[in-house]
Amino acid sequence: MPVIPHITKLHAEMTAWRQDLHAHPEIAFEETRTADFVAAKLGEFGIEAHRGLARTGVVGRLVNGDGPAIGLRADMDALPIAEINEFAHRSVNTGMMHACGHDGHTTMLLGAARYLAETRAFQGTVHFIFQPAEENEGGGRVMVEEGLFETFACDRVFGMHNWPGMAVGEFAIGAGPMMASADNFEITVQGRGSHAAMPHLGIDPVFIGSEIVTALQSISSRATDAVDAVIVSVTQFHGGDAWNVIPDSVRLRGTVRAFRAEVRDRAEAAIGRIANGIAEAHGGSADFTYIRRYPATVNHADEAEMAATAASAVVGPEKVDRAPQPCMGSEDFSFMLQARPGAYIWTGNGASDGGRTLHNARYDFNDEILPVGASYWARLAETLLAE
């Protein structure tokens, strides 16, 4: 069964919605106009719109008789990136842009909501979850903590993300990890400042910090089983203000990515052990802080199969990759998957050349895939809530 003809007829209208959202991006927990837009559309479709969770979140409830309840989630927020595209629907909000396709995610779910409200070829309840603050701020966690699934009972929950580099009309989903956990760390190395020409009179925290940066790479190559994946990346090194002064201290910051909780735990312990050991060996000290951000996005096996089946109904089984290589990026849909069984799928956004990569100042969501994603959502709902 191909892309739903009823939804194909909405393509031009969905494109207008998407480009309007792209032109008016809003960052984490500031998605007021976006939430107004979503709630207004749901109201037009005859769907109850509930607001207030995680400040700017919107949940639409569509009930058609007795039956199970499912949640379909789309993220709404933009990124603090200055857009350099020059098309007509480029961002009008300085320093903000939809560089990850959340404008398209919101639109695809709205398209499915309209279709399901008009056809009602299902038995049960669909919750359309429009989530704020996916980027960095954990809006998914906040929605769960504020009672998302207590207020809107869901037996299962599903998410979707566009994927540049994957062909239009293709999907990828598998059981197990799809996206990595994402944690931050900070190490402050305390030494003793001195004249740069007389380093023997001080304790050089720049030297100590440099050794720590190098040694942290052993966590992946020597402290982790080769069949497990972990990334420890130092992304900031701050210290000193003068050419000829060795500072008292430096600060290192970075990120850790992993798929398994045990690997995440071992990486945290290893960073602290390495930082403290090297600092003490050179007469300094290290203060280590580890901040847990997003857990790994891990698909439940049954729900991944359900999602793959629905995607196959739209594009054909040969265009659904059921064993994709997981990505070391992260996703706060992981919090919803910890609270309820569910699955997270990627849909092809087409070629990634010309700046169509995620988090790029030239990125733009591919409007060609709007009917594909909306049809997937619709088929998933109709399959899981069969009459």
C-alpha positions as CSV (number, residue, x, y, z in Angstrom):
1,M,0.0,0.0,0.0
2,P,1.7,3.3,-1.1
3,V,1.6,6.8,0.2
4,I,-2.0,7.5,1.2
5,P,-3.8,9.4,-1.7
6,H,-5.8,11.4,0.8
7,I,-2.6,12.7,2.3
8,T,-1.0,13.3,-1.0
9,K,-3.8,15.8,-1.7
10,L,-2.7,17.7,1.4
11,H,0.9,18.0,0.1
12,A,0.7,21.7,-1.0
13,E,-1.0,22.7,2.2
14,M,1.5,20.8,4.4
15,T,4.3,22.5,2.5
16,A,2.9,25.9,3.3
17,W,2.6,24.9,7.0
18,R,6.2,23.6,7.1
19,Q,7.6,26.7,5.4
20,D,5.7,29.0,7.7
21,L,7.1,27.1,10.7
22,H,10.6,27.3,9.2
23,A,10.4,31.0,8.8
24,H,9.4,31.5,12.4
25,P,11.7,29.3,14.5
26,E,11.7,29.3,18.3
27,I,14.3,27.7,20.6
28,A,13.8,25.5,23.6
29,F,10.8,26.3,25.9
30,E,10.1,29.5,23.8
31,E,8.0,27.8,21.1
32,T,4.9,30.0,21.9
33,R,4.0,30.9,18.3
34,T,4.7,27.3,17.2
35,A,2.5,25.9,19.9
36,D,-0.2,28.4,19.0
37,F,0.0,27.2,15.3
38,V,-0.2,23.6,16.3
39,A,-3.1,24.0,18.7
40,A,-5.0,26.1,16.1
41,K,-4.6,23.4,13.5
42,L,-5.7,20.6,15.8
43,G,-8.7,22.7,16.7
44,E,-9.5,23.1,13.0
45,F,-9.3,19.3,12.6
46,G,-11.7,18.8,15.5
47,I,-9.1,17.4,17.8
48,E,-8.8,18.3,21.5
49,A,-5.7,20.3,22.1
50,H,-4.2,20.4,25.6
51,R,-1.4,22.8,26.5
52,G,0.9,23.5,29.4
53,L,3.1,20.4,29.8
54,A,6.8,21.4,29.7
55,R,5.6,25.0,29.3
56,T,5.0,25.1,25.6
57,G,4.1,21.5,24.9
58,V,0.8,20.6,23.0
59,V,-1.0,17.2,23.1
60,G,-3.9,16.5,20.8
61,R,-6.3,13.7,21.8
62,L,-8.3,11.9,19.2
63,V,-10.8,9.3,20.4
64,N,-12.7,6.9,18.2
65,G,-14.5,4.4,20.4
66,D,-13.0,2.0,22.9
67,G,-9.6,0.5,22.3
68,P,-5.9,0.9,23.0
69,A,-4.1,4.3,23.2
70,I,-0.9,5.2,21.4
71,G,1.3,8.3,21.4
72,L,2.9,9.8,18.3
73,R,5.6,12.4,19.1
74,A,7.1,15.2,17.1
75,D,9.6,17.8,18.3
76,M,8.9,21.5,17.7
77,D,12.0,23.5,18.7
78,A,14.7,25.2,16.6
79,L,18.4,25.7,17.1
80,P,20.4,28.9,18.0
81,I,22.0,29.0,14.6
82,A,22.1,32.0,12.2
83,E,20.6,30.7,8.9
84,I,22.4,31.5,5.7
85,N,19.9,30.2,3.2
86,E,18.4,32.8,0.9
87,F,15.0,31.2,-0.1
88,A,11.8,33.0,0.6
89,H,10.9,30.9,3.8
90,R,14.3,31.5,5.5
91,S,14.2,32.4,9.2
92,V,13.0,35.9,10.2
93,N,14.2,35.4,13.7
94,T,17.8,36.5,14.1
95,G,20.1,33.8,15.4
96,M,17.5,31.0,15.2
97,M,16.7,28.4,12.6
98,H,15.1,25.0,12.0
99,A,18.4,23.3,11.3
100,C,17.3,19.8,12.3
101,G,13.9,19.5,10.6
102,H,11.6,19.8,13.6
103,D,9.5,22.1,11.4
104,G,9.0,19.1,9.1
105,H,8.4,16.7,12.0
106,T,5.7,18.9,13.4
107,T,4.1,19.2,9.9
108,M,4.1,15.5,9.2
109,L,2.3,14.8,12.5
110,L,-0.2,17.5,11.8
111,G,-0.9,16.0,8.4
112,A,-1.5,12.6,9.9
113,A,-3.7,14.2,12.6
114,R,-5.9,15.8,10.0
115,Y,-6.2,12.6,8.0
116,L,-7.0,10.5,11.0
117,A,-9.6,13.0,12.2
118,E,-11.3,13.0,8.8
119,T,-11.2,9.2,8.2
120,R,-11.4,7.7,11.7
121,A,-10.4,4.3,10.3
122,F,-9.2,3.1,13.8
123,Q,-10.6,2.0,17.1
124,G,-9.1,3.6,20.2
125,T,-7.2,6.8,21.1
126,V,-4.3,8.6,19.4
127,H,-2.3,11.2,21.3
128,F,-0.4,13.6,19.1
129,I,2.5,14.8,21.3
130,F,4.1,18.0,20.1
131,Q,7.2,18.3,22.3
132,P,9.3,21.4,23.0
133,A,13.0,21.7,23.8
134,E,14.5,18.5,22.2
135,E,17.7,20.3,21.5
136,N,19.9,20.2,24.7
137,E,17.2,21.0,27.2
138,G,15.4,17.7,27.6
139,G,11.8,18.7,26.9
140,G,10.9,15.0,26.6
141,R,12.1,14.4,30.1
142,V,10.2,17.4,31.4
143,M,7.0,16.2,29.7
144,V,7.4,12.7,31.3
145,E,8.2,14.2,34.7
146,E,5.1,16.5,34.5
147,G,2.8,13.5,34.0
148,L,2.5,13.1,30.2
149,F,1.6,9.4,30.4
150,E,-0.5,9.8,33.5
151,T,-2.7,12.5,31.9
152,F,-2.6,11.0,28.4
153,A,-2.4,7.2,28.9
154,C,-0.4,5.5,26.1
155,D,0.2,1.8,25.8
156,R,2.9,2.6,23.3
157,V,4.8,5.6,22.0
158,F,6.6,6.3,18.8
159,G,9.0,8.9,17.4
160,M,10.4,9.8,14.0
161,H,13.3,11.9,12.7
162,N,14.3,12.9,9.1
163,W,17.7,11.5,8.0
164,P,19.9,13.3,5.5
165,G,21.8,11.0,3.3
166,M,19.0,8.4,3.2
167,A,17.0,8.4,0.0
168,V,13.5,9.9,-0.1
169,G,10.9,7.1,0.4
170,E,13.1,5.0,2.6
171,F,13.0,4.2,6.4
172,A,15.4,2.7,8.9
173,I,14.5,1.1,12.2
174,G,15.7,-1.8,14.3
175,A,15.3,-3.2,17.8
176,G,17.8,-2.0,20.4
177,P,19.9,1.2,20.3
178,M,19.2,3.7,17.6
179,M,20.9,6.8,19.3
180,A,23.5,7.1,22.0
181,S,23.3,8.5,25.4
182,A,24.8,12.0,25.8
183,D,26.6,13.3,28.9
184,N,28.7,16.3,29.6
185,F,31.8,16.5,31.8
186,E,34.0,19.3,33.2
187,I,37.5,19.0,34.7
188,T,39.1,21.8,36.5
189,V,42.9,21.3,36.8
190,Q,44.5,23.2,39.7
191,G,48.2,23.9,39.5
192,R,50.3,26.8,40.6
193,G,50.9,29.7,38.3
194,S,54.4,31.0,37.4
195,H,56.4,33.0,34.9
196,A,56.4,31.1,31.6
197,A,60.2,31.4,31.6
198,M,60.4,29.7,35.0
199,P,58.0,26.7,34.8
200,H,60.0,24.9,37.5
201,L,58.7,27.3,40.1
202,G,55.1,26.4,39.5
203,I,52.8,23.5,38.6
204,D,51.7,23.8,35.0
205,P,48.0,23.0,34.6
206,V,48.2,23.4,30.8
207,F,50.7,20.5,30.7
208,I,48.6,18.4,33.1
209,G,45.4,19.2,31.1
210,S,47.1,18.2,27.9
211,E,48.1,14.9,29.3
212,I,44.5,14.3,30.5
213,V,43.1,15.0,27.0
214,T,45.4,12.5,25.5
215,A,44.9,9.9,28.2
216,L,41.1,10.1,28.0
217,Q,41.3,8.5,24.5
218,S,42.4,5.3,26.2
219,I,38.9,4.9,27.6
220,S,37.7,3.9,24.1
221,S,40.8,2.0,23.0
222,R,41.9,0.3,26.2
223,A,39.2,0.5,28.9
224,T,36.2,-0.6,26.8
225,D,35.4,-3.9,25.2
226,A,36.0,-3.6,21.5
227,V,32.4,-4.7,20.7
228,D,31.0,-1.8,22.7
229,A,31.0,1.8,21.4
230,V,32.0,4.8,23.5
231,I,33.2,8.3,22.5
232,V,34.9,10.6,24.9
233,S,35.5,14.0,23.2
234,V,37.1,17.0,24.9
235,T,35.5,20.0,23.1
236,Q,36.8,22.9,25.2
237,F,40.1,23.8,26.8
238,H,40.1,27.1,28.7
239,G,43.0,28.7,30.6
240,G,45.4,31.6,30.8
241,D,45.3,35.2,29.6
242,A,48.9,36.1,28.9
243,W,51.6,35.0,26.5
244,N,54.2,34.8,29.3
245,V,52.2,33.5,32.3
246,I,51.5,29.9,33.2
247,P,48.0,30.1,34.8
248,D,46.9,28.7,38.1
249,S,44.2,26.5,36.6
250,V,42.6,25.3,33.3
251,R,39.2,24.0,32.6
252,L,38.4,21.1,30.2
253,R,34.9,20.3,29.0
254,G,33.5,17.6,26.8
255,T,30.9,15.0,26.0
256,V,30.5,11.2,26.4
257,R,28.4,9.0,24.1
258,A,27.5,5.3,24.6
259,F,24.8,2.8,23.8
260,R,24.8,0.7,27.0
261,A,24.3,1.9,30.6
262,E,27.3,-0.1,31.8
263,V,29.6,1.5,29.3
264,R,28.3,4.9,30.3
265,D,29.0,4.1,34.0
266,R,32.5,2.9,33.3
267,A,33.3,5.9,31.2
268,E,32.3,8.3,34.0
269,A,34.4,6.4,36.5
270,A,37.4,6.3,34.2
271,I,37.4,10.0,33.4
272,G,37.5,10.9,37.1
273,R,40.2,8.3,37.8
274,I,42.4,9.5,34.9
275,A,42.0,13.2,35.7
276,N,42.8,12.8,39.3
277,G,45.6,10.4,38.8
278,I,47.5,12.5,36.2
279,A,46.9,15.7,38.2
280,E,48.2,14.2,41.4
281,A,51.2,12.7,39.6
282,H,52.3,16.1,38.6
283,G,51.6,17.8,42.0
284,G,48.3,19.3,41.0
285,S,44.7,18.4,41.6
286,A,41.6,17.9,39.5
287,D,37.9,18.7,40.3
288,F,35.6,16.5,38.1
289,T,32.0,17.0,37.4
290,Y,29.9,14.6,35.3
291,I,26.4,15.7,34.1
292,R,24.1,13.0,32.8
293,R,21.9,14.4,30.0
294,Y,20.1,12.0,27.7
295,P,20.0,8.2,28.0
296,A,20.4,6.1,24.9
297,T,17.4,5.8,22.6
298,V,16.6,2.1,22.7
299,N,13.8,0.6,20.7
300,H,11.6,-2.1,22.1
301,A,11.7,-5.2,19.8
302,D,7.9,-5.6,19.4
303,E,7.3,-1.9,18.7
304,A,10.2,-1.7,16.3
305,E,8.6,-4.5,14.3
306,M,5.2,-2.8,14.4
307,A,6.9,0.4,13.1
308,A,8.8,-1.4,10.4
309,T,5.6,-3.1,9.2
310,A,3.8,0.3,9.0
311,A,6.6,1.8,7.1
312,S,6.7,-1.2,4.7
313,A,3.0,-0.6,4.0
314,V,3.8,2.9,2.8
315,V,7.1,2.4,0.8
316,G,7.4,-1.3,0.4
317,P,9.5,-3.7,2.6
318,E,12.5,-3.4,0.3
319,K,12.8,0.2,1.3
320,V,12.9,-0.3,5.0
321,D,16.3,-1.0,6.6
322,R,15.6,-3.2,9.6
323,A,19.2,-3.3,10.8
324,P,20.6,0.2,10.5
325,Q,23.8,1.2,12.1
326,P,23.0,3.1,15.3
327,C,24.1,6.8,15.5
328,M,26.3,8.3,18.2
329,G,24.0,11.4,18.2
330,S,21.4,11.6,21.0
331,E,17.6,12.1,21.3
332,D,15.5,13.0,24.3
333,F,12.7,10.7,23.0
334,S,14.8,8.3,25.0
335,F,13.0,9.5,28.1
336,M,9.6,8.5,26.6
337,L,11.0,5.1,25.7
338,Q,12.1,4.6,29.3
339,A,8.5,5.3,30.4
340,R,6.6,3.4,27.8
341,P,7.3,0.7,25.2
342,G,7.9,2.2,21.8
343,A,10.2,2.8,18.9
344,Y,12.0,5.5,17.0
345,I,12.4,5.5,13.2
346,W,14.4,7.5,10.6
347,T,12.9,8.6,7.3
348,G,15.1,9.6,4.4
349,N,15.5,13.3,3.7
350,G,17.4,12.9,0.5
351,A,20.9,13.9,-0.5
352,S,22.9,15.6,2.3
353,D,25.1,17.7,-0.1
354,G,24.8,21.4,-0.4
355,G,24.4,21.9,3.4
356,R,21.4,19.6,3.9
357,T,23.1,18.0,6.9
358,L,21.6,18.3,10.3
359,H,22.6,21.3,12.5
360,N,24.0,23.1,9.4
361,A,23.3,26.7,8.7
362,R,22.3,25.8,5.1
363,Y,20.0,22.9,6.1
364,D,16.4,22.8,5.0
365,F,13.8,20.0,5.5
366,N,12.9,18.3,2.2
367,D,9.2,19.0,1.6
368,E,9.0,16.0,-0.8
369,I,8.9,13.7,2.2
370,L,6.0,15.3,4.0
371,P,3.3,12.9,2.6
372,V,5.7,9.9,3.2
373,G,6.1,10.7,6.9
374,A,2.4,11.6,7.4
375,S,1.4,8.4,5.7
376,Y,3.7,6.4,8.0
377,W,2.1,7.9,11.1
378,A,-1.4,7.3,9.7
379,R,-0.7,3.7,8.8
380,L,0.9,3.1,12.1
381,A,-2.2,4.3,14.0
382,E,-4.6,2.4,11.8
383,T,-2.5,-0.8,12.1
384,L,-2.1,-0.7,15.9
385,L,-5.7,0.5,16.5
386,A,-7.4,-1.7,13.9
387,E,-11.2,-1.7,14.0
